[in-house]
Amino acid sequence: MRRRFLPYILIFIALVLSVLLSVAIGSVFIPPGDLWRVITGQSPRIITQAAFILTAIRLPHSVLTALTGAALGGSGAAYQAVFKNPLADPYLIGVASGAGLGAVAAMAISWPYTFWGLAAVPLAAFLGALLTVFTVYALARIGKTLPTTNLILAGVAISAFATALTSFLMLRSSGELHRAIAWLLGGSSQAGWGPIMILLPYLALGLGALLLFGHALNLLQFGDEQAQQLGLNVTRTRTLVLLIASLTTAAAVAFSGVIGFIGLIVPHIIRMWLGVDYRRLLPMSILGGAVVLLIADVLARVVLAPQELPVGIVTALAGAPFFLWILRKTKSQGYW
Amino acid sequence: MFRKMIPTILAIGLLLSACNFTPLAAPEPTSTEPVLPATETATIPTLTLTDGLDRIVTLSGPPQRIISLTPATTEILFAIGAVDQIVGRDAFSDHPAEALALPDVGGSYGEYSQEAIVALQPDLVIAGGINPPELVASLESLGLTVFFLANPTSIDDMYTALSTLATLTYNEGNDITLIESLQARVAAVDEKIATISDYPTVYYELDATDPTLPYTAGRAGPTNFVTPLIERAGGVNIGSGLESEWASISLEQLIVADPYIIILGDSIYGETPEKVAARTGWSVLSAVQSGRIYPFNDSLVTRPGPRLVDGLEALARLLHPELFE
């Protein structure tokens, strides 16, 4: 019994530590003593500036990062389960390319400085992501079945199409490419609690719903026929899980830009550690995604301080070798 | 069932976003004239200006801690004598040399360190055309006063930008002498160029990572000063017919156009006349054969600040050295 909870306890400690690290480290140095005083609420008057930076900039940034990582980790695990494919990630059927197209298209227009004008980029990214996912879904469906091969192929084709359109828009635009490129690599200029308040309901509902599918996803691993015989409505499960995971990812991507690799590697790391039981893999991937993205984000902010790198660069640059190292270590076990 | 859920979820999301997004007052249309209140009551005059995003920016006195987020605004601030009022700059602001001594708040990878900005305790942040509006909104939500200077689209527009920032930083008057001297220098170039009838063709190189498809300045437009400046300096940009303001031109087109002069705006990235001459296929160009390839300081013609006039003079000297003997 105790063994069952040990991984959760460990990852929870890791999450707390990485949040602390993320809050403690930034381009402005805040002495640990001041940090402690702000956290514990002592003598706020002397250290108002540190307190302001912590509560108005760093903490919301850390929370947004953790939420994004959680969404990507959880969706990644769900995608890998649905596709029974180790290469699946939350962007497999077009969330990232659709969001990228939406965002870059919105950036090409100079919006008025109003509430809706400022919401244009995340909103367009969100709608772009949903639109591509629905297109892929509609194209892949054959009658009442939803073959995964069709989904993957339609996803790859639609993604390539959307990416080509995005590149075309970027090359055509005469303005700054920095903004678009930074966005496509997971950079975001948004600070404060606003984005989190919008994101939270999507993620809470989406990730909460995904957790209910642990057992169904386990059954799905036996193959469609067996799962059907065991009483699972395969097509419905697949459709629901995909749409929930895509919606969750789309919401996260809309605010954080496209952050690659997290949704691919985190579920694998968890799987190598704990095995393939999705009732455990899903929650652990959600928490693990938050931990890994928080650490990557700290790196993105410190390696070239005060310049901040888009976090997507770090997740791929540091994530790929780390992942390969783990893969080599566990090669013999054939975990998949 | 999920099909019915989706519009509901979207609607909830939109509602929530309407409730929780950083509240922003819709700007009311006003004149761009500064409104100075009656001075008999206030010892320090408040200043209200409308910025490039139609936001109304109010200052309660001369700003003493300014952060500039673009190289052009930094150069303008130094030129109008706001030197002692600047406390921070973005990573690209490298001119004048004194600017490099100021704390750097980031920007080189598209992201600014908002905590570094806050830590400098600015009483005014000046953003420019290259900064995304989300950054302005974000800084505003952190309680900072932000002025967004729309990118000037011509030399005359640049004069207006000088006046705007002079007003904003309570340095009114400084801009008048500066603009007069800049106008005189532009007029001197115009006068010299008016005497010539032969306009040499120019290829202005921005990037030639792929020497068969280099990047050049295209049609004149709001972000492209290079083409209009070349024309004003008495030249013809061979890229001026291209569809985009910044565009690639094939080596084939370049050979057909056979420019009289090659100007290397990418010389800061290490391009040299020797390297250009060594490129495969480039030796047929007459500019290469006659050695008319010149390194050029690109920031003189790409930053919409007072150094555009330096850029104009430098281009005119390159194109018509005989006029400046």
Interface residues (C-beta under 8 A of the other chain):
Chain A: G26 S27 V28 Q49 F52 I53 A56 I57 R58 M107 W111 P112 Y113 T114 F115 G117 L118 A119 V121 L171 R172 S174 G175 E176 H178 R179 I181 A182 G187 S188 S189 Q190 A191 G192 W193 G194 M197 I198 P201 Y202 L205 T239 L240 L243 L247 A251 R301 L304 A305 P306 Q307 E308 L309 P310
Chain B: F2 I6 I9 I12 G13 L16 S17 A18 C19 N20 F21 T22 P23 L24 A26 P27 L53 D54 R55 A91 P103 D104 V105 G106 G107 S108 Y109 G110 E111 Y112 S113 Q114 E115 A116 V118 A119 Q121 G129 I130 P132 P133 E134 L135 V136 A137 S138 L139 S141 L142 F148 G221 P222 T223 N224 S244 E245 W246
